[in-house]
Amino acid sequence: DFPQHFPSDFYTKFSYREPLLGWFDAVASNAQAMMDAEINDAADAGLDYWAFDDYSYAEDVPQNNYFSELNRAFKLYKSSSVKHRIKFALAQGAGIASGGGYVPGYWRTNYVPYLVTQFQDSQYLKVNGGRPVVFWLGAADTAANFPNWQSDKAYLKQKALEAGVAEPLFVDTTMD
């Protein structure tokens, strides 16, 4: 339960939006079975991929247990025996810098190697000749929280190419 993201009446006010398997709970004892069922349902309904907000950096920022909790769904997807049925992509941007407070150098030393490894996963969403898709959460917010975002984005491209991965395709989700 994340009250920062949901109003207290969310589950009642929007009950008509409840998924067929119920509201997803990443800490439930049957969370992996629920994730597997969600993957199967999504694939059966014709979905090609899911885009996950990436909170992996929270694993390296211990004071951010809240964000680490948000990363559980992605971990369950990655550990699923049926993940081959639906691809994944990651959404990123200012969060990597502001989620745990801007940490100088973190992007290049920790996050870029992690992200390039994700690009190499056969299930990572790729288009136009193998370009991994990264949903970028907007230049305006990113610039405010991530002072070197343009050069750091170029660094990600460089490291992807060095690893034999095609140039990432950045999708600006805020059209700025």
MDAnalysis code that builds the backbone (N, CA, C; Angstrom):
import MDAnalysis as mda
import numpy as np

u = mda.Universe.empty(528, n_residues=176, atom_resindex=np.repeat(np.arange(176), 3), trajectory=True)
u.add_TopologyAttr("name", ["N", "CA", "C"] * 176)
u.add_TopologyAttr("resid", np.arange(1, 177))
u.add_TopologyAttr("resname", ["ASP", "PHE", "PRO", "GLN", "HIS", "PHE", "PRO", "SER", "ASP", "PHE", "TYR", "THR", "LYS", "PHE", "SER", "TYR", "ARG", "GLU", "PRO", "LEU", "LEU", "GLY", "TRP", "PHE", "ASP", "ALA", "VAL", "ALA", "SER", "ASN", "ALA", "GLN", "ALA", "MET", "MET", "ASP", "ALA", "GLU", "ILE", "ASN", "ASP", "ALA", "ALA", "ASP", "ALA", "GLY", "LEU", "ASP", "TYR", "TRP", "ALA", "PHE", "ASP", "ASP", "TYR", "SER", "TYR", "ALA", "GLU", "ASP", "VAL", "PRO", "GLN", "ASN", "ASN", "TYR", "PHE", "SER", "GLU", "LEU", "ASN", "ARG", "ALA", "PHE", "LYS", "LEU", "TYR", "LYS", "SER", "SER", "SER", "VAL", "LYS", "HIS", "ARG", "ILE", "LYS", "PHE", "ALA", "LEU", "ALA", "GLN", "GLY", "ALA", "GLY", "ILE", "ALA", "SER", "GLY", "GLY", "GLY", "TYR", "VAL", "PRO", "GLY", "TYR", "TRP", "ARG", "THR", "ASN", "TYR", "VAL", "PRO", "TYR", "LEU", "VAL", "THR", "GLN", "PHE", "GLN", "ASP", "SER", "GLN", "TYR", "LEU", "LYS", "VAL", "ASN", "GLY", "GLY", "ARG", "PRO", "VAL", "VAL", "PHE", "TRP", "LEU", "GLY", "ALA", "ALA", "ASP", "THR", "ALA", "ALA", "ASN", "PHE", "PRO", "ASN", "TRP", "GLN", "SER", "ASP", "LYS", "ALA", "TYR", "LEU", "LYS", "GLN", "LYS", "ALA", "LEU", "GLU", "ALA", "GLY", "VAL", "ALA", "GLU", "PRO", "LEU", "PHE", "VAL", "ASP", "THR", "THR", "MET", "ASP"])
u.atoms.positions = np.array([
    [0.857, -1.179, 0.000],
    [0.000, 0.000, 0.000],
    [0.895, 1.233, 0.000],
    [0.683, 2.114, -0.945],
    [1.518, 3.287, -1.095],
    [0.654, 4.544, -1.068],
    [0.360, 5.077, 0.121],
    [-0.529, 6.226, 0.213],
    [0.000, 7.461, -0.509],
    [1.305, 7.525, -0.766],
    [1.854, 8.670, -1.487],
    [1.316, 8.722, -2.918],
    [0.956, 7.575, -3.472],
    [0.509, 7.512, -4.859],
    [-0.998, 7.326, -5.010],
    [-1.654, 6.851, -3.993],
    [-3.074, 6.556, -4.106],
    [-3.862, 7.265, -3.013],
    [-4.972, 7.900, -3.376],
    [-5.827, 8.477, -2.339],
    [-6.446, 7.356, -1.502],
    [-6.857, 7.671, -0.303],
    [-7.374, 6.647, 0.610],
    [-8.593, 5.925, 0.048],
    [-9.353, 6.574, -0.830],
    [-10.550, 5.937, -1.391],
    [-10.299, 5.283, -2.754],
    [-9.057, 5.118, -3.139],
    [-8.730, 4.587, -4.460],
    [-9.424, 3.262, -4.750],
    [-9.322, 2.308, -3.836],
    [-9.843, 0.966, -4.096],
    [-11.369, 0.921, -4.152],
    [-12.031, 1.857, -3.523],
    [-13.493, 1.893, -3.601],
    [-13.958, 2.795, -4.737],
    [-13.333, 3.943, -4.872],
    [-13.727, 4.891, -5.919],
    [-13.506, 4.308, -7.315],
    [-12.462, 3.527, -7.471],
    [-12.140, 2.964, -8.777],
    [-12.308, 1.447, -8.800],
    [-13.247, 0.936, -8.044],
    [-13.450, -0.512, -7.981],
    [-13.770, -1.108, -9.348],
    [-14.378, -0.330, -10.233],
    [-14.701, -0.825, -11.578],
    [-13.434, -1.069, -12.415],
    [-12.292, -0.579, -11.952],
    [-11.024, -0.794, -12.659],
    [-10.215, -1.952, -12.076],
    [-10.755, -2.607, -11.089],
    [-10.011, -3.700, -10.466],
    [-9.720, -4.795, -11.490],
    [-8.468, -5.214, -11.585],
    [-8.120, -6.288, -12.520],
    [-8.854, -7.586, -12.185],
    [-8.979, -8.456, -13.176],
    [-9.694, -9.717, -12.994],
    [-9.141, -10.542, -11.837],
    [-7.828, -10.480, -11.642],
    [-7.206, -11.250, -10.562],
    [-7.130, -10.476, -9.258],
    [-7.726, -9.296, -9.225],
    [-7.681, -8.459, -8.032],
    [-6.528, -7.474, -8.110],
    [-6.472, -6.604, -7.117],
    [-5.390, -5.620, -7.068],
    [-4.092, -6.350, -6.793],
    [-3.066, -6.028, -7.548],
    [-1.774, -6.695, -7.410],
    [-1.109, -6.285, -6.099],
    [-0.587, -7.261, -5.394],
    [0.108, -7.031, -4.134],
    [1.437, -7.770, -4.194],
    [2.510, -7.031, -4.387],
    [3.828, -7.635, -4.581],
    [4.363, -8.325, -3.335],
    [3.761, -8.096, -2.192],
    [4.250, -8.752, -0.975],
    [3.369, -9.911, -0.536],
    [2.320, -10.201, -1.286],
    [1.444, -11.328, -0.954],
    [2.213, -12.639, -1.085],
    [1.809, -13.635, -0.331],
    [2.508, -14.922, -0.368],
    [2.412, -15.589, -1.744],
    [1.383, -15.259, -2.510],
    [1.222, -15.841, -3.843],
    [1.573, -14.835, -4.945],
    [2.439, -13.867, -4.645],
    [2.755, -12.796, -5.593],
    [3.334, -13.334, -6.906],
    [4.202, -14.352, -6.847],
    [4.781, -14.878, -8.090],
    [3.709, -15.533, -8.949],
    [2.814, -16.276, -8.332],
    [1.725, -16.900, -9.091],
    [0.818, -15.829, -9.707],
    [0.581, -14.754, -8.958],
    [-0.230, -13.653, -9.494],
    [0.465, -13.008, -10.690],
    [1.770, -12.776, -10.570],
    [2.514, -12.176, -11.681],
    [2.464, -13.089, -12.899],
    [2.683, -14.368, -12.706],
    [2.630, -15.313, -13.821],
    [1.261, -15.272, -14.507],
    [0.207, -15.220, -13.710],
    [-1.142, -15.155, -14.278],
    [-1.355, -13.841, -15.027],
    [-0.833, -12.733, -14.492],
    [-0.954, -11.442, -15.172],
    [-0.215, -11.467, -16.511],
    [0.972, -12.075, -16.541],
    [1.727, -12.198, -17.789],
    [0.926, -13.007, -18.802],
    [0.398, -14.129, -18.372],
    [-0.389, -14.971, -19.282],
    [-1.623, -14.244, -19.795],
    [-2.327, -13.557, -18.902],
    [-3.522, -12.820, -19.328],
    [-3.162, -11.716, -20.322],
    [-2.077, -10.990, -20.044],
    [-1.660, -9.903, -20.942],
    [-1.285, -10.463, -22.312],
    [-0.513, -11.536, -22.325],
    [-0.106, -12.150, -23.598],
    [-1.313, -12.700, -24.347],
    [-2.215, -13.360, -23.629],
    [-3.413, -13.909, -24.272],
    [-4.296, -12.803, -24.865],
    [-4.246, -11.628, -24.252],
    [-5.047, -10.501, -24.736],
    [-4.344, -9.737, -25.865],
    [-3.118, -10.149, -26.206],
    [-2.427, -9.544, -27.332],
    [-1.409, -8.470, -26.999],
    [-1.142, -8.243, -25.732],
    [-0.107, -7.266, -25.389],
    [1.263, -7.811, -25.769],
    [2.111, -6.930, -26.255],
    [3.459, -7.320, -26.662],
    [4.488, -7.091, -25.558],
    [4.284, -6.028, -24.767],
    [5.271, -5.679, -23.745],
    [4.618, -4.900, -22.620],
    [5.351, -4.851, -21.511],
    [5.033, -3.975, -20.388],
    [6.187, -3.001, -20.227],
    [5.896, -1.773, -19.883],
    [6.931, -0.799, -19.529],
    [6.886, -0.629, -18.013],
    [8.010, -0.882, -17.383],
    [8.108, -0.767, -15.933],
    [8.810, 0.532, -15.566],
    [8.254, 1.266, -14.610],
    [9.031, 2.335, -13.995],
    [10.175, 1.641, -13.287],
    [11.372, 2.109, -13.526],
    [12.543, 1.420, -12.975],
    [12.974, 2.035, -11.658],
    [12.832, 1.265, -10.605],
    [13.244, 1.685, -9.260],
    [14.428, 0.869, -8.767],
    [15.179, 0.282, -9.679],
    [16.293, -0.578, -9.279],
    [17.339, 0.162, -8.467],
    [17.486, 1.450, -8.718],
    [18.477, 2.228, -7.979],
    [18.200, 2.228, -6.479],
    [16.977, 1.980, -6.106],
    [16.626, 1.966, -4.685],
    [17.350, 0.854, -3.940],
    [17.764, -0.166, -4.671],
    [18.509, -1.253, -4.036],
    [19.861, -0.743, -3.525],
    [20.369, 0.306, -4.170],
    [21.658, 0.874, -3.796],
    [21.544, 2.065, -2.854],
    [20.326, 2.508, -2.598],
    [20.101, 3.670, -1.735],
    [19.254, 3.187, -0.560],
    [19.893, 2.683, 0.495],
    [19.175, 2.005, 1.576],
    [18.064, 2.820, 2.234],
    [18.189, 4.131, 2.283],
    [17.152, 4.919, 2.937],
    [15.871, 4.977, 2.130],
    [15.871, 4.393, 0.960],
    [14.709, 4.458, 0.092],
    [13.948, 3.147, 0.014],
    [13.568, 2.589, 1.129],
    [12.826, 1.330, 1.131],
    [11.515, 1.435, 0.364],
    [10.911, 2.609, 0.382],
    [9.659, 2.827, -0.337],
    [9.831, 2.520, -1.823],
    [10.887, 3.058, -2.438],
    [11.113, 2.828, -3.857],
    [11.525, 1.390, -4.126],
    [12.230, 0.789, -3.192],
    [12.602, -0.610, -3.339],
    [11.341, -1.473, -3.414],
    [10.344, -1.138, -2.620],
    [9.069, -1.865, -2.659],
    [8.419, -1.744, -4.038],
    [8.536, -0.567, -4.646],
    [7.929, -0.359, -5.959],
    [8.612, -1.195, -7.044],
    [9.819, -1.650, -6.783],
    [10.561, -2.443, -7.763],
    [10.210, -3.932, -7.704],
    [9.419, -4.338, -6.745],
    [9.108, -5.765, -6.583],
    [8.387, -6.370, -7.780],
    [7.470, -5.638, -8.376],
    [6.734, -6.188, -9.523],
    [7.704, -6.535, -10.646],
    [8.681, -5.661, -10.884],
    [9.664, -5.938, -11.930],
    [10.488, -7.175, -11.580],
    [10.865, -7.315, -10.333],
    [11.628, -8.497, -9.910],
    [10.806, -9.766, -10.106],
    [9.525, -9.692, -9.810],
    [8.659, -10.857, -10.006],
    [8.531, -11.194, -11.491],
    [8.427, -10.172, -12.326],
    [8.392, -10.406, -13.775],
    [9.675, -11.116, -14.201],
    [10.822, -10.584, -13.769],
    [12.114, -11.135, -14.191],
    [12.301, -12.582, -13.727],
    [11.707, -12.943, -12.617],
    [11.872, -14.305, -12.112],
    [10.771, -15.258, -12.592],
    [9.867, -14.760, -13.408],
    [8.747, -15.580, -13.874],
    [9.180, -16.618, -14.902],
    [8.609, -17.798, -14.780],
    [8.883, -18.870, -15.751],
    [8.133, -18.637, -17.067],
    [7.209, -17.674, -17.101],
    [6.455, -17.392, -18.322],
    [6.778, -16.002, -18.892],
    [7.840, -15.371, -18.418],
    [8.174, -14.018, -18.898],
    [8.443, -13.982, -20.395],
    [8.779, -15.118, -20.974],
    [9.024, -15.175, -22.421],
    [7.793, -14.791, -23.237],
    [6.638, -14.739, -22.599],
    [5.393, -14.446, -23.319],
    [5.172, -12.959, -23.558],
    [5.865, -12.108, -22.805],
    [5.675, -10.669, -22.970],
    [7.003, -9.968, -22.711],
    [7.357, -9.064, -23.591],
    [8.620, -8.337, -23.455],
    [8.485, -7.242, -22.399],
    [9.602, -6.603, -22.086],
    [9.571, -5.505, -21.126],
    [10.449, -4.368, -21.616],
    [10.157, -3.189, -21.136],
    [10.988, -2.010, -21.348],
    [11.029, -1.268, -20.024],
    [11.964, -0.355, -19.904],
    [12.096, 0.417, -18.669],
    [11.811, 1.887, -18.934],
    [11.141, 2.501, -17.983],
    [10.879, 3.941, -18.025],
    [11.847, 4.602, -17.061],
    [12.491, 5.649, -17.536],
    [13.528, 6.283, -16.734],
    [13.578, 7.770, -16.994],
    [14.400, 8.447, -16.253],
    [14.590, 9.891, -16.406],
    [15.034, 10.474, -15.091],
    [14.330, 11.500, -14.657],
    [14.727, 12.225, -13.447],
    [14.730, 11.327, -12.222],
    [13.895, 10.299, -12.219],
    [13.806, 9.430, -11.049],
    [15.119, 8.834, -10.626],
    [15.958, 8.500, -11.583],
    [17.230, 7.877, -11.236],
    [18.087, 8.835, -10.433],
    [17.908, 10.114, -10.648],
    [18.703, 11.095, -9.918],
    [17.985, 11.603, -8.688],
    [16.671, 11.748, -8.764],
    [15.963, 12.389, -7.664],
    [15.322, 11.409, -6.697],
    [15.128, 10.145, -7.111],
    [14.463, 9.184, -6.253],
    [15.169, 8.983, -4.927],
    [16.478, 8.942, -4.960],
    [17.244, 8.788, -3.722],
    [18.045, 10.016, -3.418],
    [17.682, 11.123, -4.065],
    [18.498, 12.316, -3.960],
    [19.620, 12.171, -4.978],
    [19.952, 13.222, -5.660],
    [20.971, 13.134, -6.706],
    [22.287, 12.638, -6.120],
    [22.817, 11.615, -6.716],
    [24.087, 11.034, -6.288],
    [25.063, 11.217, -7.443],
    [25.987, 12.173, -7.343],
    [26.934, 12.399, -8.450],
    [27.667, 11.116, -8.827],
    [27.711, 10.849, -10.119],
    [28.433, 9.692, -10.618],
    [27.644, 8.391, -10.625],
    [26.531, 8.314, -9.942],
    [25.769, 7.058, -9.850],
    [25.340, 6.560, -11.229],
    [24.857, 7.470, -12.073],
    [24.368, 7.090, -13.394],
    [25.424, 6.295, -14.153],
    [26.627, 6.836, -14.211],
    [27.678, 6.205, -15.006],
    [28.283, 4.967, -14.336],
    [28.516, 5.033, -13.049],
    [29.209, 3.919, -12.392],
    [28.300, 2.746, -12.062],
    [27.053, 3.005, -11.762],
    [26.147, 1.939, -11.344],
    [25.029, 1.663, -12.341],
    [24.342, 2.738, -12.741],
    [23.109, 2.524, -13.485],
    [23.318, 2.149, -14.950],
    [24.237, 2.800, -15.629],
    [24.447, 2.484, -17.042],
    [24.838, 1.018, -17.234],
    [25.790, 0.469, -16.456],
    [26.085, -0.964, -16.626],
    [24.852, -1.847, -16.390],
    [24.049, -1.497, -15.390],
    [22.808, -2.242, -15.123],
    [21.862, -2.164, -16.324],
    [21.676, -0.955, -16.845],
    [20.740, -0.758, -17.947],
    [21.212, -1.484, -19.205],
    [22.497, -1.432, -19.506],
    [23.026, -2.133, -20.677],
    [22.797, -3.639, -20.529],
    [22.958, -4.160, -19.321],
    [22.674, -5.580, -19.070],
    [21.202, -5.892, -19.348],
    [20.308, -4.994, -18.944],
    [18.882, -5.204, -19.224],
    [18.635, -5.205, -20.729],
    [19.303, -4.306, -21.452],
    [19.150, -4.255, -22.921],
    [19.542, -5.575, -23.564],
    [20.478, -6.292, -22.968],
    [20.969, -7.546, -23.530],
    [20.021, -8.720, -23.266],
    [19.051, -8.524, -22.400],
    [18.051, -9.561, -22.125],
    [17.215, -9.763, -23.386],
    [17.019, -11.003, -23.782],
    [16.253, -11.290, -25.004],
    [14.805, -10.805, -24.915],
    [14.313, -10.574, -23.723],
    [12.939, -10.103, -23.554],
    [12.827, -8.584, -23.559],
    [13.955, -7.887, -23.586],
    [13.881, -6.424, -23.601],
    [13.292, -5.969, -24.931],
    [12.377, -5.009, -24.887],
    [11.710, -4.493, -26.082],
    [12.712, -3.773, -26.981],
    [12.796, -4.246, -28.218],
    [13.688, -3.638, -29.202],
    [12.902, -3.393, -30.490],
    [13.237, -2.293, -31.165],
    [12.580, -1.920, -32.414],
    [13.638, -1.482, -33.423],
    [13.240, -1.340, -34.664],
    [14.100, -0.766, -35.708],
    [15.525, -1.300, -35.686],
    [15.675, -2.578, -35.941],
    [17.011, -3.153, -36.019],
    [17.649, -3.440, -34.675],
    [16.852, -3.683, -33.678],
    [17.388, -4.070, -32.374],
    [17.635, -2.932, -31.401],
    [17.059, -1.770, -31.659],
    [17.248, -0.633, -30.741],
    [16.405, -0.826, -29.484],
    [17.034, -0.863, -28.299],
    [16.267, -0.984, -27.058],
    [15.497, 0.309, -26.780],
    [14.244, 0.168, -26.391],
    [13.377, 1.312, -26.126],
    [13.492, 1.707, -24.655],
    [13.731, 2.992, -24.425],
    [13.759, 3.537, -23.066],
    [12.714, 4.644, -23.014],
    [11.749, 4.502, -22.147],
    [10.746, 5.542, -21.975],
    [11.359, 6.596, -21.056],
    [11.610, 7.771, -21.602],
    [12.298, 8.847, -20.895],
    [11.254, 9.766, -20.308],
    [11.378, 10.072, -19.038],
    [10.318, 10.775, -18.315],
    [10.367, 12.293, -18.438],
    [10.944, 12.796, -19.489],
    [10.842, 14.210, -19.779],
    [12.068, 15.035, -19.483],
    [12.410, 15.890, -20.416],
    [13.623, 16.694, -20.306],
    [13.519, 17.788, -19.247],
    [12.367, 18.421, -19.096],
    [12.259, 19.540, -18.158],
    [12.495, 19.075, -16.719],
    [11.791, 18.032, -16.290],
    [11.991, 17.513, -14.937],
    [13.387, 16.935, -14.781],
    [13.844, 16.267, -15.812],
    [15.150, 15.647, -15.752],
    [16.229, 16.705, -15.567],
    [16.152, 17.800, -16.309],
    [17.160, 18.859, -16.219],
    [17.220, 19.442, -14.813],
    [16.074, 19.545, -14.156],
    [16.048, 20.121, -12.810],
    [16.717, 19.214, -11.778],
    [16.604, 17.906, -11.962],
    [17.106, 16.954, -10.976],
    [18.360, 16.204, -11.409],
    [18.720, 16.318, -12.638],
    [19.777, 15.502, -13.223],
    [20.640, 16.430, -14.077],
    [21.558, 17.179, -13.454],
    [22.236, 18.284, -14.129],
    [23.018, 17.924, -15.387],
    [23.499, 16.719, -15.511],
    [24.291, 16.335, -16.682],
    [23.539, 15.374, -17.597],
    [22.223, 15.467, -17.630],
    [21.433, 14.443, -18.308],
    [21.761, 14.288, -19.782],
    [22.089, 15.359, -20.483],
    [22.364, 15.216, -21.909],
    [23.654, 14.430, -22.154],
    [24.709, 14.765, -21.444],
    [25.964, 14.029, -21.635],
    [25.856, 12.616, -21.062],
    [25.089, 12.443, -19.994],
    [24.928, 11.109, -19.421],
    [24.075, 10.213, -20.313],
    [23.122, 10.798, -21.027],
    [22.340, 10.039, -21.999],
    [23.241, 9.604, -23.159],
    [24.129, 10.489, -23.599],
    [25.089, 10.151, -24.654],
    [26.039, 9.047, -24.176],
    [26.392, 9.082, -22.891],
    [27.259, 8.051, -22.319],
    [26.563, 6.686, -22.362],
    [25.273, 6.654, -22.053],
    [24.505, 5.408, -22.137],
    [24.538, 4.872, -23.569],
    [24.327, 5.738, -24.539],
    [24.374, 5.328, -25.946],
    [25.736, 4.717, -26.262],
    [26.810, 5.391, -25.848],
    [28.170, 4.919, -26.106],
    [28.391, 3.535, -25.507],
    [27.982, 3.349, -24.256],
    [28.209, 2.070, -23.574],
    [27.357, 0.961, -24.178],
    [26.159, 1.291, -24.626],
    [25.318, 0.290, -25.296],
    [25.995, -0.172, -26.578],
    [26.485, 0.761, -27.362],
    [27.158, 0.422, -28.620],
    [28.415, -0.399, -28.355],
    [29.179, -0.032, -27.318],
    [30.385, -0.785, -26.965],
    [30.059, -2.221, -26.568],
    [28.871, -2.423, -26.000],
    [28.452, -3.763, -25.559],
    [27.809, -4.560, -26.690],
    [27.764, -3.974, -27.881],
    [27.177, -4.693, -29.011],
    [25.674, -4.570, -29.102],
    [25.118, -3.618, -28.377],
    [23.681, -3.359, -28.404],
    [23.466, -2.154, -29.309],
    [22.403, -2.145, -30.052],
    [22.104, -1.000, -30.914],
    [21.847, 0.250, -30.069],
    [21.880, 1.383, -30.728],
    [21.637, 2.661, -30.048],
    [20.242, 2.665, -29.421],
    [20.129, 3.027, -28.136],
    [18.807, 3.083, -27.505],
    [17.898, 4.101, -28.203],
    [16.626, 3.789, -28.230],
    [15.619, 4.702, -28.741],
    [14.908, 5.286, -27.525],
    [15.023, 6.588, -27.349],
    [14.402, 7.253, -26.209],
    [13.042, 7.778, -26.620],
    [12.022, 7.406, -25.870],
    [10.665, 7.873, -26.103],
    [10.349, 8.875, -25.005],
    [10.174, 10.148, -25.398],
    [9.888, 11.210, -24.425],
    [8.409, 11.128, -24.059],
    [8.134, 10.707, -22.852],
    [6.738, 10.479, -22.446],
    [5.997, 11.749, -22.078],
    [6.703, 12.880, -22.006],
    [6.028, 14.128, -21.663],
    [6.032, 15.116, -22.826],
    [6.580, 14.718, -23.948],
    [6.617, 15.520, -25.173],
    [7.213, 16.898, -24.958],
    [8.260, 16.967, -24.114],
    [8.942, 18.259, -23.929],
    [10.353, 18.199, -24.458],
])
